[in-house]
Amino acid sequence: MGLLVESLPSEQVMEISAMMGRYDGPSYEDLSVLVLAKAKNTVLITGDGALRRAAVDNCVDCHGTCWLIGYLADQELITYAQAITAYKLIQNSKRFPPKDECDALLKIWKQRQKLE
């Protein structure tokens, strides 16, 4: 685990440049991650709305932080109690994940916590 730096071939660099002309919100760095996720056929995790819209437009599976926390709990890498704590930390740090989506997940986590 950890941070992995990837080199992009020239075709993917050109794809980023083309996307820069199509999308106003995401930065070059954001779009580089999108292009990499697309090339590797993997999930893109972001809380950035503009990058999410670009991912959907490019058929890249994209989820946010609450989904990731839920995935970690579902895979038993963390407990549901830890998932609830992580979400509360996100809320207290002035981050604003999609409230309805995260509140629905929080309700599920609280029910599953009782089963732990």
C-alpha positions, 0 to 999 in steps of 0.5 A, a space after each residue: 500500500 501507499 502512494 505509487 507514482 505512474 508514468 503515462 505514455 504519450 497517448 495518455 498525455 495527449 488524452 489529458 490535453 484533449 480533456 482539458 479542452 472539454 472540461 472546465 473544472 478538473 485540473 490537469 492532475 485530476 484528469 491525469 488520475 482519470 485517464 490512468 483509472 480509465 486505462 487500468 479499468 479501475 475505480 476512481 475515488 474522488 470527492 471532486 464533483 467536476 472530476 466525478 462528472 468527467 469520470 461518468 462522461 468517460 465511463 469510469 467507475 467513480 465513487 466518493 470517500 463514504 463509499 470507500 469507507 463502506 467498502 473497507 468495512 464490508 471487506 472487514 478491513 475496518 469495523 463499522 464502528 471505525 467507519 462511523 468514526 471516520 465519517 464523523 471525522 470527515 464531517 468535523 473537518 469541514 469536508 462536504 461529501 454528498 449528505 444524502 448518500 453518506 447519511 444512508 450509508 451511516 444508517 446502514 453502518 449503525 445497523 451493522 455495527 450492532 451485529 459486530 
